[in-house]
Amino acid sequence: MLRLYGALIGLSLIWGLSFVFMKWLLPPAGVWGIVFLRCIAGAIILLPVLVWRRREIKGRLPWKALIVVGIFNCGLAWGLIPLSETVIDSTTASILNATTPIWTGLIGFILFSYRLTSRQWIGILIGFFGILMLMDFQFGQLFGKNFIGIGTMLAAAICYGLAGQLTKRFLSEIGVLVITTSTLLTGALVGLIGMLLTEPFKLDLLLDPLPFFAVIGLGCFGSGLGQLIYFYINKNGSPELAATVTYLIPGSAIIWGYFLLEETITPNIIVGLLIIFAGVYLSSNKSKYKSANSPVVHQQD
C-alpha cells in the first residue's frame, strides 16, 4: 500500500505541472495540437520498451476496450482540459479536475453495479472540503462568466471517471505498458483528427525553448511516465484510488505556481492539503461490487 501512496504523490506532482505546460503550449500548439504532441511524445518513449517486452503479451488484446479507454482518457479529456484553459486559469481547471473521484464512483454505481462504502463517501466529502479550503471558500471561482470553461472541465473529469471504471472492468488482465501505449496512440489519432478539423500547430513557435521544454515535460513525463503510474494505481489499487490523484493535483499545481510563477502560498493551502491527504486515505478503503447473480467481492489493495 505504501508503494501505491508513493505513486499517487509522484503522479500528483507530475500532473500538477502539466497544467502549467498546457498554458505554455496553447499559443503555439492549440487545443488539439497539445493532445497530439503529448500523446505522440509519450508513445515514442514507451514504444521501444513495448517492442522489447513484446514476448510478455499473450493472447488476443481487447482492442475495442483499449481504443475506447484511449478516446476518453487521452483523446477527449486531454482536449477538454486545454480548451477549458483558454477561458479559465490553471488553478480553477485543476480544482474542477478534482471532481473526478465523485464521477468515478457514480459511473461505477450506475453502469457496473458498484457501490462505495460509507467510509469512502466520507473520504470523498473530506477531500472536496479540502479543495474548498484551497479556494478559500470562494465559490464564485467555480461559476465564472464563461460556462464553456467550467463545463468542459467537468466533462473532462467525467471522461477520466469513465475511463478508470472501464480499465478496471475490461483491462484488469492487460499489462500496464500495453494499456498506456495503446491509449496514447489512440489519443494521438484523436488529436491529429482534431487538428485537421481545426488548425495545425505552429512549428516555428514550438521550437522556442519554453514550448519545446513543455512538449518534453507534458509528453514524456506527463503522458508517458504519468500514464504508466496512473494505470499501475488503477490496476493494483482501484479506480477510486487512482482518481483521488485529482484531489492532490490542485495542491501540486499551487506549489509549482509558487516556484515557477512566484505565487503566494497561504495558510489555507497548507490546511487544505492536510485535509485532502486525510480524504485520500479514507476514500481508498476497500470497495464492493454487487450484482444480482454474485456475492459481494472485495477488491484487492
Summary of the structure (lengths in Angstrom):
residues: 301
radius of gyration: 18.5
end to end distance: 6.8
largest distance: 59.5
contacts: 1113
relative contact order: 0.22
helix: 78%
strand: 4%
